[in-house]
Amino acid sequence: MTDNDLASTPYRSGFVAVVGRPNVGKSTLINALIGTQIAIASSRPETTRKAIRGILTTPDAQLVLVDTPGIHRPRTLLGQRLNDVVDESLSDVDVVAFLLPGDQKIGPGDKRILSRLRSDFATKREDGTWNWKVPLIAIVTKIDTLSREELVSKLIEINEFADFADIVPVSALEHDNLDEVRKVLIEHTPEGPQMYPDDQVTEERPEDTIAELIRGAFLETLDDELPHSLAVVVDSIEYPQDNETGEAFDGKALVSVSIYVERDSQKPIIIGKGAANLVAVKKKLRTPVNRIVGQKAKLDLHVKVAKGWQSDPKQLEKLGF
């Protein structure tokens, strides 16, 4: 795009809710669009627990991508809180990106989400069709698993599922068709001013970003062994400074972290033999944490038990839910 083109192109900005049932690739897509890890991407369903906002800035637009926890039937108080987070993150968006996995049939979960989106964003016309207040974009994920024929029949199925303003196939993992997703989302975003500095990629506090990275690293390291009831809180980030003058000096920042499980028996799973799991996570996150903190940092990890925290209002509040 030339400077002349940019001068004649209106600047667009707005909030894009990224919705879909658990494990359809919401976090993977947001990370790929922004070009850095903002949200945990994991093969385990219901990994995202907060409405993480990633900021995508291009020469002609700024999109705030809201990664909603998967909409699901809650089994615990935590599950209900996650659904409340979805309510909050959908309350004021300009575009809805509805992710549908290319490798699975449209199921009851997708129908429930569509029904939910209609009640929030659409009114029914007399002829039975729907009038949408915001553009509804279908993003067909995981297309790297499909043949050309399978993709065509999938697109036809999705076109018949709802009256989408646009349908875009993508493989975020293979970075296939990402530019088209960006282009379509920008086209449907209203005109508006830039809201954040060019270099800001998330609305999250450094403490929240580090906590999510640590939780994601444990999800990956332990896979099936990991208790789903893992919560991570960064208690403090202490920068090295002179106690009397307050002046910064060379040294490592100390990042103190509490890792909570629900039962005593889960502690050894997290720690690992000879603290192997803690060491592996620290090693894996050394560079990203240094980058977030802005200097070399030391992760100080402590595993604690918060019995039944997923259904305890006080504990949920303490853990940031």
Secondary structure, DSSP 8 states (H G I E B T S, - for coil): --HHHHHHS--EEEEEEEE-STTSSHHHHHHHHHTS--S---SSSS---S-EEEEEEETTEEEEEEE-------SSHHHHHHHHHHHHHHTT-SEEEEEEETTS---HHHHHHHHHHHHHHEEE-TTS-EEESS-EEEEEE-GGGS-HHHHHHHHHHHHHHS--SEEEE-BTTTTBSHHHHHHHHHHHS-B----S-TT--BSS-HHHHHHHHHHHHHHHHHGGGS-TT-EEEEEEEE--B-TTT--B-SS-EEEEEEEEESSGGGHHHHH-GGGHHHHHHHHHHHHHHHHHHTS-EEEEEEEEE-TTGGG-HHHHHHTT-
